[in-house]
Amino acid sequence: MNMSTLFNLDGRSALITGGSRGIGRMIAEGFVQLGVRVYITARKAEECDAAAAEMSEKGTCTSIPGDISTPEGLDAVVSRLREHESSLDILVNNAGAAWGAPFDEFPEHGWDKVMDLNLKALFFLTQKLTPELRAAAAGEDHLAKVINIASIEGIRTNPNETYSYHASKAGVIHLTKRLAAQLAPDGVIVNAIAPGAFPSRMNKDARDHG
């Protein structure tokens, strides 16, 4: 069955963080094929540009590279998106990082790197783009959507010593509930999904040594 017979997303807009590879790339490809104007962001500009160019062969995909784990990088991504769109139908908070180290040696910079991207950036990007999400929902026949990519590791533990990753993804799940309650009255629906194990560059070490 063709996906377009199940979902009609023609003419809508979406921003997907971490959209150049992994789950973000898969989501972006699906939206592109359904007629969504897709914007992807990723820290590595060359990869982001290349991914957008490849997906543009099947629809509309624009690269907005930037490091959303920093306030400056996040603001730059928001500003560039606003050059193209005055409203936003779908925000997918997918960008994420992991850090593994023995408990006695786990570094503070490894903790901060993961928390800044996985949890802090998710909150502030959603906050800054809420006016665009509200605009998309106002007077339309559909609701705006925020989709947060959590992880099964935010629900249950495993032997991997990825302490900040576990904590950040548990935080994503709980934060999603709070954001959902806050934004639902504005027609902005916030959900999270918790993927299990799947092959990606980020979890390669865990798969090789797990």
Salt bridges, closest charged atoms under 4 A:
GLU29 OE2 - ARG25 NE 2.84
GLU47 OE1 - ARG21 NE 3.88
GLU47 OE2 - ARG201 NH1 3.21
GLU54 OE1 - ARG25 NH2 2.73
ASP75 OD1 - LYS128 NZ 3.38
GLU85 OE2 - ARG37 NE 2.77
ASP89 OD1 - HIS142 NE2 2.73
GLU132 OE2 - ARG82 NE 2.77
ASP141 OD1 - HIS142 ND1 3.37
GLU153 OE1 - HIS166 NE2 3.61
ASP186 OD2 - ARG134 NE 2.87
ASP208 OD2 - LYS204 NZ 2.68
